[in-house]
Amino acid sequence: MMQIEQLDVKGTAAQGFMLCSPGGKDHPNMIVVQCRKGFLMCGYMNLEVADKFGDAAVLVGGADFAAVLANPIKGMTAAAKEAGVKEGMTGEEAAAVLNK
């Protein structure tokens, strides 16, 4: 099942997409938070491929949208770094940068 939500990221809107347990029962959710200049993605996605395509992408873990926004980022592409995302940010802080 696909869940889509409008998310408030520090006063700006982002679109959250969650594919619930794509591998079946007890599997993690696949999550993407689409921002104006890039996106946050869960561990199901491939950061190296996003980097290859020049996407501003940030890797962050979490089982739902709230966790993805609250958790610290685990990695980013060169384009995300150039956009202003910094190590140590939360998903929400990174999304706010990518939403400017």
C-alpha positions as CSV (number, residue, x, y, z in Angstrom):
1,M,0.0,0.0,0.0
2,M,1.2,3.5,-0.9
3,Q,0.8,6.3,1.6
4,I,1.2,9.9,0.5
5,E,1.3,12.9,2.9
6,Q,1.9,16.6,2.7
7,L,4.6,17.3,5.3
8,D,5.3,20.5,7.1
9,V,9.1,21.1,7.1
10,K,9.8,24.2,9.1
11,G,6.9,26.1,7.6
12,T,7.3,24.8,4.0
13,A,5.6,21.9,2.3
14,A,7.3,18.6,1.2
15,Q,5.6,15.6,-0.2
16,G,6.1,12.3,1.6
17,F,5.8,8.9,-0.2
18,M,5.8,5.6,1.7
19,L,5.5,2.2,0.2
20,C,4.4,0.1,3.2
21,S,6.3,-3.1,3.7
22,P,7.1,-3.7,0.0
23,G,8.9,-7.0,0.8
24,G,5.9,-8.3,2.7
25,K,4.9,-8.5,6.4
26,D,7.6,-7.4,8.9
27,H,9.7,-5.7,6.2
28,P,10.6,-2.0,6.5
29,N,8.8,0.7,4.7
30,M,10.3,2.4,1.6
31,I,10.2,6.2,2.2
32,V,11.0,9.3,0.1
33,V,10.4,12.9,1.1
34,Q,10.4,15.1,-2.0
35,C,11.6,18.7,-1.5
36,R,11.9,21.5,-4.0
37,K,15.6,20.9,-4.7
38,G,16.1,17.3,-3.9
39,F,14.9,14.5,-1.6
40,L,15.4,12.5,1.5
41,M,15.5,8.7,1.1
42,C,15.5,5.6,3.2
43,G,18.1,2.8,3.1
44,Y,16.2,1.0,0.4
45,M,17.4,3.6,-2.1
46,N,20.9,3.8,-3.5
47,L,22.9,6.9,-2.5
48,E,25.6,6.2,-5.1
49,V,23.1,6.0,-7.9
50,A,21.5,9.3,-6.8
51,D,25.0,10.9,-6.8
52,K,25.8,9.5,-10.2
53,F,22.7,11.2,-11.6
54,G,23.5,14.5,-9.9
55,D,20.5,14.4,-7.5
56,A,20.6,16.3,-4.2
57,A,19.7,13.3,-2.1
58,V,20.1,12.7,1.7
59,L,20.0,9.2,3.3
60,V,18.1,9.0,6.6
61,G,16.6,6.1,8.4
62,G,13.2,5.8,10.0
63,A,10.0,3.6,9.9
64,D,7.7,6.6,9.2
65,F,7.7,10.2,8.1
66,A,8.1,11.6,11.6
67,A,11.2,9.4,12.3
68,V,12.8,10.3,8.9
69,L,12.4,14.0,9.8
70,A,13.6,13.6,13.4
71,N,16.6,11.2,12.8
72,P,20.1,12.3,12.0
73,I,21.2,12.0,8.4
74,K,23.5,9.1,7.4
75,G,24.9,10.4,4.2
76,M,24.3,12.7,1.2
77,T,25.3,13.2,-2.4
78,A,27.7,15.9,-3.6
79,A,24.8,17.9,-4.9
80,A,23.1,17.9,-1.5
81,K,26.3,19.1,0.1
82,E,26.6,21.9,-2.5
83,A,23.0,22.9,-1.7
84,G,24.0,23.4,1.9
85,V,23.2,20.1,3.7
86,K,25.7,19.4,6.4
87,E,26.8,16.4,8.4
88,G,25.0,16.2,11.8
89,M,21.7,17.6,10.5
90,T,18.4,15.9,11.1
91,G,16.2,14.9,8.3
92,E,14.0,17.9,8.9
93,E,17.0,20.3,8.8
94,A,18.2,18.8,5.6
95,A,14.7,18.9,4.1
96,A,14.5,22.6,5.0
97,V,17.7,23.3,3.1
98,L,16.5,21.4,0.1
99,N,13.2,23.2,0.3
100,K,14.6,26.7,-0.1
